[in-house]
Amino acid sequence: MTSPIDLHYWPTPNGWKVSIALEEMGLPYNLHLVNIGAGEQFEPEFLKIAPNNRMPAIVDPEGPDGEPIAIFESGAILQYLARKTGKFGGPTERDRIAVDQWLMWQMGGVGPMAGQAHHFLKYAPSMEPPNDLPYAKDRYRNETARLYGVLDRQLAKNEYVAGDFYSIADMAIWPWASLWEGQQQTLDDKPNLARWLDLVGNRPSVQKGRAVAAEKRSNLQKDKKAQDVLFKGKA
């Protein structure tokens, strides 16, 4: 029997990537909540696993050569799990290259830009003192829109992001794209993106992974303590 993977997690888009992947791949896991609003990501024991003080992270007791391994960075975790299981990485080498491209596109584009859009559109204006910055709001809203336009055009040619197969690229992008409303985006001119959001979102394992510890999500617009920890470094 496969030993459970330790998942260090909080219910955010980056956390959902890995909980979704574990559910899709049928891998058993033990959940370890890392309350980022309370500063638990700065605790010494967690930093041994994730030195960049970010979750998610995993510890696989059955890593390479049968020895335990700790992995941080959600994209690296997804690639590792795909290799470990032989699932969702792409059926051919060309497909695997496509998956890697779109995974890196998420890591370097959609994640950071949509994250900044959330910050400046929703959270910064509610801070003390308020930081309502029109330039920053326009900058990240517009760049997120550009990226979703790229994604819509890709999905006009393919059922899923990297081709006609579901992959870790879809698992990485969907959690962020599913929050398009909070990023002040529209799907009216992106029918292929809308189709894909429903297609992926209706998968039972996606729904199960998305629901992990969902009750722990807080309203950062009202949680001043969490704002201090996450945005001002006051752990």
ChimeraX attribute file (.defattr): number of C-alpha atoms within 10 A of each C-alpha:
attribute: neighborCount
match mode: 1-to-1
recipient: residues
	/A:1	4
	/A:2	9
	/A:3	12
	/A:4	15
	/A:5	20
	/A:6	17
	/A:7	23
	/A:8	25
	/A:9	25
	/A:10	25
	/A:11	25
	/A:12	18
	/A:13	20
	/A:14	22
	/A:15	23
	/A:16	28
	/A:17	28
	/A:18	27
	/A:19	28
	/A:20	26
	/A:21	24
	/A:22	21
	/A:23	18
	/A:24	20
	/A:25	17
	/A:26	11
	/A:27	15
	/A:28	15
	/A:29	18
	/A:30	13
	/A:31	17
	/A:32	14
	/A:33	17
	/A:34	22
	/A:35	17
	/A:36	20
	/A:37	21
	/A:38	16
	/A:39	18
	/A:40	18
	/A:41	24
	/A:42	17
	/A:43	12
	/A:44	12
	/A:45	11
	/A:46	18
	/A:47	14
	/A:48	11
	/A:49	20
	/A:50	21
	/A:51	14
	/A:52	13
	/A:53	19
	/A:54	23
	/A:55	26
	/A:56	29
	/A:57	25
	/A:58	25
	/A:59	20
	/A:60	20
	/A:61	16
	/A:62	15
	/A:63	14
	/A:64	10
	/A:65	6
	/A:66	9
	/A:67	9
	/A:68	12
	/A:69	13
	/A:70	16
	/A:71	16
	/A:72	19
	/A:73	16
	/A:74	21
	/A:75	20
	/A:76	13
	/A:77	20
	/A:78	25
	/A:79	17
	/A:80	15
	/A:81	21
	/A:82	19
	/A:83	12
	/A:84	13
	/A:85	12
	/A:86	12
	/A:87	16
	/A:88	23
	/A:89	26
	/A:90	23
	/A:91	12
	/A:92	9
	/A:93	10
	/A:94	10
	/A:95	17
	/A:96	15
	/A:97	14
	/A:98	18
	/A:99	25
	/A:100	20
	/A:101	14
	/A:102	20
	/A:103	26
	/A:104	15
	/A:105	17
	/A:106	23
	/A:107	19
	/A:108	11
	/A:109	16
	/A:110	24
	/A:111	20
	/A:112	15
	/A:113	22
	/A:114	26
	/A:115	17
	/A:116	21
	/A:117	25
	/A:118	21
	/A:119	21
	/A:120	23
	/A:121	23
	/A:122	18
	/A:123	21
	/A:124	21
	/A:125	15
	/A:126	19
	/A:127	18
	/A:128	10
	/A:129	8
	/A:130	10
	/A:131	13
	/A:132	16
	/A:133	12
	/A:134	10
	/A:135	10
	/A:136	15
	/A:137	20
	/A:138	14
	/A:139	14
	/A:140	22
	/A:141	21
	/A:142	18
	/A:143	16
	/A:144	26
	/A:145	20
	/A:146	13
	/A:147	17
	/A:148	21
	/A:149	17
	/A:150	13
	/A:151	20
	/A:152	22
	/A:153	15
	/A:154	17
	/A:155	22
	/A:156	16
	/A:157	13
	/A:158	15
	/A:159	16
	/A:160	22
	/A:161	27
	/A:162	26
	/A:163	16
	/A:164	13
	/A:165	16
	/A:166	18
	/A:167	26
	/A:168	28
	/A:169	28
	/A:170	22
	/A:171	23
	/A:172	29
	/A:173	23
	/A:174	23
	/A:175	23
	/A:176	21
	/A:177	23
	/A:178	17
	/A:179	14
	/A:180	18
	/A:181	11
	/A:182	14
	/A:183	26
	/A:184	17
	/A:185	15
	/A:186	12
	/A:187	16
	/A:188	8
	/A:189	10
	/A:190	17
	/A:191	14
	/A:192	20
	/A:193	26
	/A:194	17
	/A:195	17
	/A:196	20
	/A:197	18
	/A:198	12
	/A:199	12
	/A:200	19
	/A:201	16
	/A:202	11
	/A:203	12
	/A:204	13
	/A:205	19
	/A:206	22
	/A:207	15
	/A:208	14
	/A:209	21
	/A:210	22
	/A:211	14
	/A:212	17
	/A:213	14
	/A:214	13
	/A:215	8
	/A:216	12
	/A:217	12
	/A:218	12
	/A:219	10
	/A:220	18
	/A:221	15
	/A:222	12
	/A:223	14
	/A:224	15
	/A:225	16
	/A:226	22
	/A:227	21
	/A:228	17
	/A:229	16
	/A:230	16
	/A:231	14
	/A:232	10
	/A:233	10
	/A:234	12
	/A:235	16
